[in-house]
Amino acid sequence: MNVRIPSLFVLLAVALMALASPALALSPVLEKAKKDGVVGEKVDGYLGLVKGSAPADVSKAVKDVNTQRKALYAQRAKAKGTDVATYAAVVGKTQVDREPTGNWVRTAKGWQKK
């Protein structure tokens, strides 16, 4: 029997492995900013500033993590034969789904508190 696994399923499995990556690990500054509602996960795979601005250390940390994530996504997307945006979106959806209640996430509907 020939069973084909849909490519989205494969991407999701790879994305779950990526979640353990250091590029997705957050510093204590960002963890606190998430709990305080300043920073949230976005379905595009990157962090965002919930209110558009934040203290300089938080903004820099968000930028640094997003740069690391983009590099990781590019590497993994190339290895899987897909584009960065698609790979990032699969990881982003998983990240948003895994966010604890009370944290902020950005979906197609905008910023929402889980």
C-alpha positions as CSV (number, residue, x, y, z in Angstrom):
1,M,0.0,0.0,0.0
2,N,1.4,3.4,-1.0
3,V,0.6,6.0,1.7
4,R,1.5,9.6,1.0
5,I,1.9,12.0,3.9
6,P,0.7,15.5,3.0
7,S,3.5,18.0,2.8
8,L,1.8,20.3,5.3
9,F,1.9,17.4,7.8
10,V,5.6,17.0,7.2
11,L,6.2,20.7,7.6
12,L,4.2,20.6,10.9
13,A,6.4,17.8,12.2
14,V,9.5,19.6,11.3
15,A,8.2,22.8,12.8
16,L,7.5,21.0,16.1
17,M,11.2,20.0,16.1
18,A,12.1,23.6,15.5
19,L,10.3,24.7,18.6
20,A,13.0,23.1,20.6
21,S,15.6,25.3,18.9
22,P,17.5,28.0,20.8
23,A,16.3,30.5,18.3
24,L,12.8,30.1,19.7
25,A,13.9,30.1,23.3
26,L,13.2,33.4,25.0
27,S,15.2,35.4,27.5
28,P,13.8,36.2,30.9
29,V,13.2,39.8,29.6
30,L,11.0,38.5,26.8
31,E,9.2,36.0,29.0
32,K,8.3,38.8,31.4
33,A,7.3,41.1,28.5
34,K,5.0,38.3,27.3
35,K,3.4,37.9,30.7
36,D,3.0,41.7,31.0
37,G,1.2,41.8,27.6
38,V,4.0,43.8,25.9
39,V,5.2,41.1,23.5
40,G,3.2,38.3,21.8
41,E,3.6,35.5,19.3
42,K,2.3,36.0,15.8
43,V,1.0,33.4,13.3
44,D,3.7,34.5,10.9
45,G,6.3,32.8,13.2
46,Y,7.8,36.0,14.7
47,L,7.4,37.9,17.9
48,G,5.6,41.3,17.9
49,L,5.0,44.3,20.1
50,V,1.4,44.2,21.2
51,K,1.0,47.9,21.5
52,G,3.5,48.9,18.8
53,S,6.2,50.1,21.2
54,A,8.1,48.8,24.2
55,P,11.1,49.7,26.3
56,A,14.4,49.7,24.3
57,D,15.7,46.4,25.9
58,V,12.5,44.6,25.0
59,S,12.4,46.0,21.5
60,K,16.0,45.0,20.9
61,A,15.4,41.5,22.3
62,V,12.4,41.1,20.0
63,K,14.4,42.2,17.0
64,D,17.3,39.8,17.9
65,V,15.0,36.8,18.4
66,N,13.2,37.5,15.1
67,T,16.5,37.7,13.3
68,Q,17.6,34.4,14.8
69,R,14.2,32.9,13.9
70,K,14.4,34.1,10.3
71,A,17.8,32.5,9.9
72,L,16.6,29.2,11.4
73,Y,13.4,29.2,9.2
74,A,15.5,29.9,6.1
75,Q,17.8,27.0,6.9
76,R,15.0,24.6,7.6
77,A,12.8,25.8,4.7
78,K,15.7,25.2,2.3
79,A,16.3,21.7,3.7
80,K,12.6,20.9,3.2
81,G,12.3,22.5,-0.2
82,T,9.8,25.1,0.8
83,D,9.8,28.9,1.1
84,V,10.6,30.7,4.3
85,A,7.2,32.3,4.8
86,T,5.4,29.0,4.5
87,Y,7.8,27.3,7.0
88,A,7.6,30.3,9.4
89,A,3.8,30.3,9.2
90,V,3.6,26.6,10.2
91,V,5.9,27.3,13.2
92,G,4.0,30.4,14.0
93,K,0.6,28.7,14.1
94,T,2.1,26.1,16.4
95,Q,3.6,28.7,18.6
96,V,0.3,30.6,18.9
97,D,-1.6,27.4,19.7
98,R,0.9,26.6,22.4
99,E,0.8,30.0,24.1
100,P,-0.6,29.8,27.6
101,T,-3.9,31.4,28.5
102,G,-3.4,35.1,29.4
103,N,-0.6,35.7,26.8
104,W,-1.2,37.8,23.7
105,V,-1.2,36.4,20.2
106,R,-1.7,38.0,16.8
107,T,-3.8,36.1,14.3
108,A,-5.6,37.3,11.2
109,K,-8.1,39.0,13.6
110,G,-5.4,41.1,15.2
111,W,-4.0,41.0,18.7
112,Q,-6.0,38.8,21.1
113,K,-5.5,37.7,24.7
114,K,-5.7,34.0,24.9
